[in-house]
Amino acid sequence: MSQEDPNKSAKSLVDSILKKKSLPPSEVSSKTESPASSPGTESTEDIASLIAIYFELEEPEERDEVFDQISNSDSPLVLDFLENMLNADSDAFLRSAAASRLARRGHPGAVALLGEDLDDPQESFFFAQAAHVLGEIIGPPFFDTLKEIWQDPERDPEYRQEAMLAMESIDAVRACQESVSFLQNIHSLVDFPEEEIEAAVLLFARHQFTDAIAQLRRLNQLAQAKTDAPSTKAGIEVFLEEAAQLLSSEPR
């Protein structure tokens, strides 16, 4: 990877954007702090200044803050900034961040990139971002796509859980109902999916979904009756009983 001067890159980017917008580069502020403007109302000069500042910053937290301010603006310069980052930045995380902002603006290339991250992600961060942003954009029709991922035993458990979280953001009640259906299909303590049940319990608790209590108590009875996994039986019983009590608010 070439070690290009970031300040030179910043100037080149800003200059190229300004040429498209017919704004003389000399009018770009050289301030080192963000211009004081209401969110979304920054002028072209303000945004150009912020873009220059963004490339000069070294601390990730500061860059993130400026990136958010830039990408939340309605200025026409923002589209150029995000497209440049999407198409030319060597950092996959920055390209993904740009894709998420552009996708919310209806950019087809960004939506396509998020679709790739959903199908074949480099790591869980990219999958989670794609699942949540696409769920936000597409809405209820995307629920079944996420459901297929969540139910796929070949998928990484972490990705399956992120898919459920995105399902929850689209339709929390339906996500709870799907989790109850998952519990209904557990009939043995062998390969007992304790992590998945724990995630389901947290989902139920977030939405006070008391319809799940009956299934949790059924699983508790299963744990008490079965002897196919005696070494873990006691712990499972306690976990399930506490889960049922959490939802029903019964005293222990």
C-alpha positions in Angstrom: 0.0 0.0 0.0 1.4 3.4 -0.9 2.2 5.8 1.9 0.5 8.8 0.4 0.5 12.0 2.4 -3.1 12.2 4.0 -3.1 16.0 3.8 -2.3 15.8 0.1 -5.1 13.2 -0.3 -7.5 15.5 1.6 -6.6 18.5 -0.6 -7.0 16.5 -3.8 -10.4 15.2 -2.7 -11.7 18.6 -1.6 -10.4 20.2 -4.7 -12.0 17.6 -7.0 -15.3 18.0 -5.2 -15.2 21.8 -5.3 -14.5 21.8 -9.0 -17.7 19.9 -9.6 -19.5 22.4 -7.5 -17.8 25.5 -8.9 -16.6 26.7 -5.5 -13.0 28.2 -5.4 -10.8 26.1 -3.1 -9.6 29.4 -1.5 -13.0 29.8 0.0 -12.6 26.6 2.0 -12.0 27.4 5.7 -8.7 26.3 7.2 -10.1 26.0 10.7 -9.1 23.0 12.7 -12.4 22.8 14.6 -15.8 21.9 13.2 -17.9 24.9 12.0 -20.7 25.8 14.3 -23.9 25.0 12.4 -27.2 23.3 13.1 -27.1 19.6 12.0 -28.0 19.2 8.4 -27.9 22.9 7.6 -24.1 23.3 7.0 -23.1 25.5 4.0 -21.0 24.2 1.2 -18.0 25.9 2.7 -18.6 24.3 6.1 -18.8 20.8 4.6 -15.7 21.3 2.5 -13.9 22.4 5.6 -15.2 19.4 7.6 -14.0 17.1 4.8 -10.5 18.6 4.9 -10.5 18.3 8.7 -11.7 14.7 8.6 -8.6 13.6 6.6 -6.3 15.5 8.9 -7.5 13.9 12.1 -5.7 10.9 13.5 -7.8 9.9 16.5 -10.6 7.4 15.4 -13.1 8.9 17.8 -12.6 12.4 16.4 -12.8 11.1 12.8 -16.0 9.2 13.6 -17.5 12.4 15.1 -16.6 14.5 12.0 -17.8 11.7 9.7 -21.2 11.7 11.4 -21.4 15.4 11.1 -20.5 15.3 7.4 -22.8 12.4 6.5 -25.8 13.8 8.4 -25.7 17.0 6.3 -27.9 17.7 3.3 -25.2 19.4 1.4 -24.6 18.2 -2.2 -20.9 17.8 -1.3 -21.7 14.9 1.0 -22.7 12.5 -1.8 -19.4 13.1 -3.6 -17.5 12.6 -0.3 -19.3 9.3 0.4 -19.0 8.0 -3.1 -15.3 8.7 -3.2 -14.9 6.9 0.1 -17.0 3.9 -1.1 -15.1 3.5 -4.4 -11.5 4.5 -3.5 -10.8 4.1 0.2 -8.5 1.2 1.1 -10.1 0.8 4.6 -12.9 -1.8 4.4 -14.5 -0.4 7.6 -14.7 3.1 6.1 -16.1 1.8 2.8 -18.7 -0.1 4.8 -19.6 3.1 6.8 -19.9 5.0 3.6 -22.1 2.3 2.1 -24.4 2.4 5.1 -24.9 6.1 4.7 -25.3 6.0 0.9 -27.7 3.1 1.1 -30.0 5.1 3.3 -30.0 7.7 0.5 -31.0 5.1 -2.0 -27.6 4.6 -3.7 -27.9 1.3 -5.7 -24.1 0.6 -5.5 -24.1 0.9 -1.7 -27.1 -1.3 -1.4 -25.4 -3.9 -3.5 -22.3 -3.8 -1.3 -24.4 -4.3 1.8 -26.0 -7.3 0.1 -22.6 -8.8 -0.5 -21.7 -8.2 3.2 -24.9 -10.0 4.1 -24.1 -13.0 1.9 -20.4 -13.3 2.4 -19.1 -11.0 5.1 -15.5 -10.6 6.0 -16.4 -10.5 9.7 -19.4 -10.1 12.0 -19.2 -6.3 12.0 -20.0 -6.1 8.3 -22.7 -8.6 8.5 -24.4 -6.9 11.4 -24.3 -3.5 9.7 -25.7 -4.9 6.5 -28.5 -6.7 8.3 -29.6 -3.7 10.3 -29.2 -1.1 7.5 -31.0 -3.3 4.9 -33.7 -4.0 7.4 -34.1 -0.3 8.0 -34.3 0.4 4.3 -36.4 -2.5 3.1 -38.5 -3.0 6.1 -41.0 -5.9 6.7 -40.3 -7.7 3.4 -36.7 -8.2 4.6 -37.8 -10.1 7.7 -38.1 -13.5 5.9 -34.6 -13.1 4.4 -33.2 -12.6 7.9 -35.3 -15.5 9.2 -33.7 -17.8 6.7 -30.2 -16.8 7.9 -31.3 -17.2 11.5 -32.6 -20.7 10.9 -29.6 -21.8 8.9 -27.5 -24.3 11.0 -24.6 -23.8 8.6 -24.3 -20.1 9.5 -22.0 -18.8 12.2 -23.9 -18.6 15.5 -22.8 -15.0 15.8 -24.3 -14.1 12.4 -27.5 -15.9 13.3 -27.9 -13.9 16.4 -27.2 -10.7 14.5 -29.9 -11.7 12.1 -32.4 -12.1 15.0 -31.5 -8.7 16.3 -32.2 -7.2 12.9 -35.5 -9.1 12.8 -36.4 -7.6 16.2 -35.7 -4.1 14.8 -38.2 -4.8 12.0 -40.9 -6.5 13.9 -40.3 -7.3 17.6 -43.5 -9.2 18.1 -43.0 -11.5 15.2 -39.4 -12.0 16.2 -40.6 -13.1 19.7 -43.1 -15.5 18.0 -40.4 -17.0 15.9 -38.3 -17.5 19.0 -41.2 -19.3 20.7 -41.5 -21.6 17.7 -37.8 -22.3 18.1 -38.4 -23.3 21.7 -41.3 -25.6 20.7 -38.9 -27.7 18.6 -36.6 -28.5 21.5 -37.3 -32.0 22.8 -34.0 -33.2 24.3 -31.2 -32.0 26.5 -28.7 -33.5 24.0 -27.0 -30.5 22.2 -29.2 -28.3 24.2 -29.0 -24.8 22.6 -28.4 -22.9 25.8 -26.9 -19.8 24.2 -29.8 -19.5 21.7 -32.3 -19.9 24.5 -30.5 -17.2 26.6 -30.7 -14.8 23.6 -34.4 -15.6 23.2 -35.0 -14.9 26.9 -33.4 -11.5 26.6 -35.5 -10.8 23.6 -38.7 -11.8 25.5 -37.6 -9.7 28.5 -37.0 -6.6 26.3 -40.6 -6.8 25.1 -42.3 -8.4 28.1 -43.4 -11.2 25.8 -45.1 -13.4 28.4 -46.4 -15.8 25.8 -43.0 -17.5 26.0 -43.5 -18.5 29.7 -45.3 -21.7 28.9 -42.5 -22.9 26.6 -39.8 -22.0 29.1 -41.6 -24.0 31.8 -42.1 -26.9 29.4 -38.4 -27.0 28.8 -37.8 -26.9 32.6 -40.0 -29.9 33.0 -38.1 -31.6 30.2 -34.9 -31.0 32.1 -36.3 -32.4 35.3 -37.6 -35.6 33.6 -34.8 -36.4 31.2 -31.5 -38.1 32.2 -29.8 -38.0 28.8 -27.5 -35.2 30.0 -27.2 -35.5 33.8 -24.0 -33.4 34.1 -25.7 -30.3 32.9 -29.3 -30.9 34.0 -29.2 -29.0 37.2 -27.8 -25.9 35.7 -30.4 -26.0 32.9 -33.2 -26.3 35.4 -32.1 -23.2 37.3 -31.6 -21.2 34.1 -35.0 -22.0 32.8 -36.8 -21.4 36.0 -35.1 -18.0 36.4 -36.0 -17.1 32.9 -39.7 -17.9 33.5 -39.7 -16.0 36.7 -38.1 -13.0 35.0 -40.9 -12.8 32.5 -43.7 -13.5 35.0 -42.3 -11.3 37.7 -42.9 -14.0 40.3 -40.9 -13.9 43.5 -38.2 -16.4 43.8 
